[in-house]
Amino acid sequence: MSHLPTFGLKIVIEKVHCLEEADDAGGAAPYLWALFFKVDGECYRFVNGRLTGEPVIEPRNFRHGNLGKSESGDTVFPFQDVAVPAEVGTWSTVLRPIEVLGNDMKAYAGVIGALLEEDGTTNAILGKGYDKLVSGLRKELSNLVEELQTIYITTGAQPTDAAIEERLQAIEARLTQDLERTLILATLFSFNVFAIADPDQRIGNFVERVDSDDFRNRQVRPIYHTWRGPAGIWSLSGSVIGSTNMLDNNPATRQIVTSGAAHWIGPKTPGHPQGTEQVHKLYQLHANGSIWEYTGTPLTGWKRIGNNPQTVQISADGPRLYQLHKTGSIWERTNQSGWKKIDGNPHTKQIAAVSYFGTEKLYQLHDNGSVWEYTGSATGWVNMDKNPDTVEIVAAGNTVYQRTSTGRIFQHIYSYNSRPIPGWKELDKPVDIKELVAGTGGAATTPYIMGRDKSISIWTGSRWNRLEDHNIYTTHIAAGHDGLFRILSDGTVQKFMGGIYEEFAGFDSKPRINQIVFGGNNLYELDKDGFIWATPLRRNFGD
C-alpha cells in the first residue's frame, strides 16, 4: 500500500525584469498570461473502477495593463523590475494524492503562461486566444488522466514516473506551440488592420509543474525563466512553495493565537520546569467572527467554538481563551462551546492574556490609555494605570508592558505568588519605536523593540542594547521562548543567533508573512492568503 503526502501549495510569480527592450527606450508595455491547474484527489475520485472528475483550471486576468504597464501610460525601461500583482501571478491550493484501491496515485499541479508585449492586438482578440488556451489545457489534462487510468486498469500497476514524465513533456510542448499559434491566428482572423500590421509580441512562454513527491524534503523551488529575442532580453522569477506542515488554508483567517509558550501542569513555583507537562492549543479567528480550535489533524482538524460576527480579537493564556467584541465586551470560554461575559466597557480597544507557571493573567486597554487587570472574582477588574499616551499593551511571562505614542515603554511585574510588585518602571529613555514584542525563556522575560529606522534593540535589564546587522527591509519582529525573529519585506524569516541573523529553516519559502506566534515547541505562521504553517523549533523549552 503506497501513501503520498497531502501538502499546501503556493505558486508565486513575483517579478518580471527587463534587461533590454526592442522598442524605443522606455516604450515597452509587458503583460502576463498565467493559467494555473491541478489534477489531484480533490477533483478526481476512483469510483466503480474509473477515475471520475475534471481538472481544476484557474484562469487569471489576461488583458493589457495587468502588470500596471501600458502603451498609453507607464512603460518599462531597461534594467527595470516589474512586480507581478498577486491577483495575476499567485495561486494557493492544496495538493492531495488520488486514492486508487488503497494506493495513492501522484497528483500534479502547475502554471502555464507567457510574457507578452502590448502593440496592436486588442483585448477582445486576446480574450479569444486566452479562452482557446484554457480549453486546450483542460482537454490535455483530461486526456492525461484517461491515459494514466488505462495504464492502471490494463497492467494493474501504477504508471511509472518515466511514462508520466513523457506524457507531461508532450503536453507542455503542444501547449507551448499553441500559445504562439493562438495569438497569431486570433489576430489574423480579427480582420483588425492595426492588429494585423502590428500584433502583440510574445516575449516567451513558461511552464512550471510539481507533483506529490516534490516537497517531501524541501519547501521551495525557485522559478526562473529568461528570453532573448525580437522583443529584447527579459526574465521572469518567482517560487513554488509546498509544505506538509500546512495546517489550514482558509482566506477568511485574520488572526491566530496559541495558548502561550507553555501551560504548566504542576507546582506553581519559579523553579526550572524540567519534567512538567507542556500543553498548548492553537486557535484562529475568521473575518466573520467565527473562532476555530485545532484538534490535531491538518486541514480537516478544526472545530468551531465561537460564531459571533462582533468578534474582532482573540487572546489565550494557557487553559483559557478570550474574545473581544466591537462593542468592547469581553467573553471567556467556559467549556467546549460556552462563553461567559466578563466585561462590557465600550472603551476597551485591546486585550492581552498570558500564562506563566500556572498563573493566568488577563489585561485590557481602554481608548483613554487606562490599563486594567482581571481579578477573576466578583469585583472583576482592577485599574493598574492611566496614561493617555498609551497605545498598546504587550504581555509575556510575568510582565505586562505599555507602549506610548511618544515612544516610552513601561513594565509591570507580578510575583510568582500573584502578589503584584507595586508600580510601573520606565525602561530607559524614550525611543522612536515602531514595534514592541516580548519573549519568555526559562524564568526570564525579555522585551525587544524595533525602531522606525528598522533597528532592533534588546532590554538588558538596565538599558536598550542595539543589536548588530541592521536591515532596512525588516517589516516585523516576533519573540517567543525560542528567541527573537525578524521578518523581511520579501517574506524571509530570520532568527537572531547571538550576534547575527540566520535564515530560519522552517520558512525558507518566503511566503507573504502576516503573523508569527509560538506554541509549545512549534512556530506557527499565518500568511496573507490564510495558510497556517507549523514548524518545529530547534530546541525544547527550558533546555
C-alpha angles and dihedrals in degrees: 000000000000123000127187127192127261110222142175114253131199124178113196125186098192109177149352119222125204113207095166131357128200098218122079111297108290094009102111121111109185125189132183135232113200127171118182123202145172141185110198148124093290094062100030132052130183104235127167093348097311139086111246127191139057136262122268112245118188111193123193139195106302100177133116112277096028088131092049093259129109139160090245094050139013114004135187129262127201115277090023126133120218117202115224111227114237091238088062105035110023129080129173124192145138120258114210125181117244111250112223117178095324095319129095121238115204119265122219135206139163149124132268121193152130139234110226138179123229117242127131104331113109126227089245090059091045090053092058091049093047092049089053090053091050093051091044092053092047091052094047094050093047090051090049092055090049091052093048090048092051091052091051096046094043099046102023088229136101115266110262121249089243093055092048092045092052092053094045092051090051090051091050091051093050094046091048089054091045092055093062095036092049093053094048096045094045089053095047095048092048090077086217107147094203093047093049093046094047110017123180114271126237107226094185148318128238139189127190121185136177135181138196093278098052099087105039092110106016141041105211141043118186123235117215130158129166130189134192118191148105091317092055132251116320139163137196126203141180141116144262110224125196134164138170086207091076110123100182143353109202116144089204092068112114105166140015126198135176129209087254134275089299143354104208119215105197144046116357096231133129091237124115107289095224112153097014121123119262118210128174138166134206124219136179132202121212128210090252091058097256117141123212132194122209112235099187107271116103116241098353100043101087123116122198110232101165136029112178117136089208093067113112103161140022129197132183134198107185111284093015136071127193136189131202121211130210087250091060095252117140123212131194123208109241103181141341093313108358129102132190127202113240100172141007109192114147090208094065111115104165142017128200125189129188139176123205126174092335096314115116123201133185125191134182133199123212126210089250091060097256117142122211134191123212113233097190089225135101090275089062111192136027122204110236101177145339117214114157090207095060111114103166143021125207123192126196133153110331095337139084121196134201122209117198132205088247093058098256120139126204128187132203120194127197123203126242092255088057094248105135120240101232123254140356127285121212113226105229122295127333115281135189098260130185099170139014124196135164135202135193126221121172106322096333129095117203127191124206130192134199117208125216087256086062093248116142125217135186126212108240096189095267106036146003111270115202112226123228127250100054110201119192090201093066110123103173142003129213132190136193141145089299095058139254127337132183129201120215126210092257090056097258113149116211129187123216108240107186101292104354138053119239125195107258109243093217094064109033087131095083099223119177096272117213103166141358124200134171128228130167107320094333136093113212125203130195114197128200093261092059097257114147116204131187125205125181113237120237097247140028123257111268096019 
